[in-house]
Amino acid sequence: MGQTHQQPNVHYLLQDARLEAALAAIDDLHDAVSEGNLAAVTELSNRELIGWLHDLVYTAQETIAEIEKRTVCPPLRLIK
């Protein structure tokens, strides 16, 4: 009986499409706010929405800091 070789099921949590969708949602929110039509896109109160946006910004900044901290960059050298 032969062995069957199975490819590992690799599922990436974040792909370009998911990040684009997140950015598009925030951009749609921005458009609605700019047009004075926030109620058309969310039932959240201004306070709740601002809280969520602060959380998103904080998490994005922390993620960037962690990535940059773990990125190995060669030292810069001055060229004379």
Secondary structure, 3 states (H helix, E strand, C coil): CCCCCCCCCCCCCCCHHHHHHHHHHHHHHHHHHHCCCHHHCCCCCHHHHHHHHHHHHHHHHHHHHHHHHHCCCCCCCCCC
